[in-house]
Amino acid sequence: MALHDIQTRLDAAVAEAGRAPGSVTLIAVSKVQPPERVEAVLTEGHRIFGENRVQEAQGRWPAFQARYDGIELHLIGPLQTNKARQAVEMFDAIHTLDRPKLATTLARLAQERGACPDLFIQVNTGEEPQKAGCLPAEADAFIAQARELDLPVTGVMCIPPVEEEASLHFALLAKIAERNGLDGLSMGMSSDFEKAVKFGATHVRVGSAIFGDRVYA
Ligand SMILES: *Cc1c(COP(=O)(O)O)cnc(C)c1O
């Protein structure tokens, strides 16, 4: 099955990069996939999933969580502040912290709850106007600001421009992480996760290569 093939390719890439076995987390991106495909992957024993919309995740995951133990959910899509409360209740990690207003809101919720999901700062490495993420030049200051708010910043995340060589973006993100003392690197998707591993990815986000093409209603 596809999940097994992808895990095998990931393990090989990790070994080839001379990195420790199991040091890269495979996030199975299940957004807009039919529930039976998601269930097939759960049945295979996989437990770590990525969704890009809070509402969609709320619609499908509680039922799976009632039947399968140990599910870990990662939010990988843009987060509006008015959905932040639901997001912190539902997700174990949020990969898309990208602006001060959201940081302030998450900090307030974290205070209230005494807990907060792991946070990745999204960096718009391609400086694309239509894409979320802070600009590379603003990343250091924004990371510092999030830390001052006592937020659990564990890493950085990027989505390279479709038409550019992803390696350049992976290298840039790795540099930002390193100079800020961050271990987490959320980068690499179906078409380039092996390359991302070479550049130090700790979390790869793989959707269509595991589940098949997305089915949009
Ligand atoms: C959809 C999505 C993915 C997965 O993309 P595939 O090409 O299907 O692997 C990864 N990251 C983000 C942020 C996404 O929105």
PDBQT file of the ligand as one rigid body, heavy atoms in Angstrom, charges set to zero:
ROOT
HETATM    1  C1  LIG A 301      -1.855  19.870   0.901  1.00  0.00    +0.000 C 
HETATM    2  C2  LIG A 301      -0.621  20.181   1.637  1.00  0.00    +0.000 A 
HETATM    3  C3  LIG A 301       0.434  19.256   1.714  1.00  0.00    +0.000 A 
HETATM    4  C4  LIG A 301       0.429  17.917   1.008  1.00  0.00    +0.000 C 
HETATM    5  O1  LIG A 301       0.565  18.072  -0.342  1.00  0.00    +0.000 OA
HETATM    6  P1  LIG A 301       0.845  16.821  -1.320  1.00  0.00    +0.000 P 
HETATM    7  O2  LIG A 301       1.466  17.422  -2.499  1.00  0.00    +0.000 OA
HETATM    8  O3  LIG A 301      -0.470  16.195  -1.576  1.00  0.00    +0.000 OA
HETATM    9  O4  LIG A 301       1.772  15.914  -0.588  1.00  0.00    +0.000 OA
HETATM   10  C5  LIG A 301       1.546  19.611   2.454  1.00  0.00    +0.000 A 
HETATM   11  N1  LIG A 301       1.621  20.806   3.088  1.00  0.00    +0.000 NA
HETATM   12  C6  LIG A 301       0.637  21.706   3.032  1.00  0.00    +0.000 A 
HETATM   13  C7  LIG A 301       0.782  22.994   3.749  1.00  0.00    +0.000 C 
HETATM   14  C8  LIG A 301      -0.516  21.439   2.306  1.00  0.00    +0.000 A 
HETATM   15  O5  LIG A 301      -1.494  22.350   2.257  1.00  0.00    +0.000 OA
ENDROOT
TORSDOF 0
